[in-house]
Amino acid sequence: MNTEIIPMAELTYRGLKYTQTKSAKGSQEVHLQYCGHEIMSKRIHEAMKAEMG
């Protein structure tokens, strides 16, 4: 039986600190996708162009 205590992560969101209270159940894969500044600027430009006319 493993009785090792694993400290919870301390998270920072908008300058405030929170302590993680839920433990991860099993192993889950999380896939994150990052849209860079250039991609977002292009999308915003296209949306504004479509809205204008």
FIMI-87637 format. One record per residue (C-alpha): x, y, z. Coordinates in steps of 0.25 Angstrom, whole numbers, plus 5000, padded with zeros to 4 digits. Layout:
N
XYZ;...
END
This chain:
53
500050005000;500650134996;500450245007;501350345001;500650485002;500750564989;500650714991;499550784982;499950874972;499851024974;499251094962;499251244959;498051304951;498051454949;498951484960;498251404970;498751274976;497951144977;498251014983;497850894975;496850814983;496450704973;497450584970;497550534956;496750404954;497550304946;498450354934;497750454925;498350514912;498050654910;498250714896;498450864896;498550944883;499151084883;498751184872;499851284870;499751434869;499851434854;498751334853;497751404862;498051534855;497751474842;496451424847;496051554854;496351624841;495551524832;494351544842;494351694842;494551694827;493251594825;492551684835;492851814827;492351764814;
END
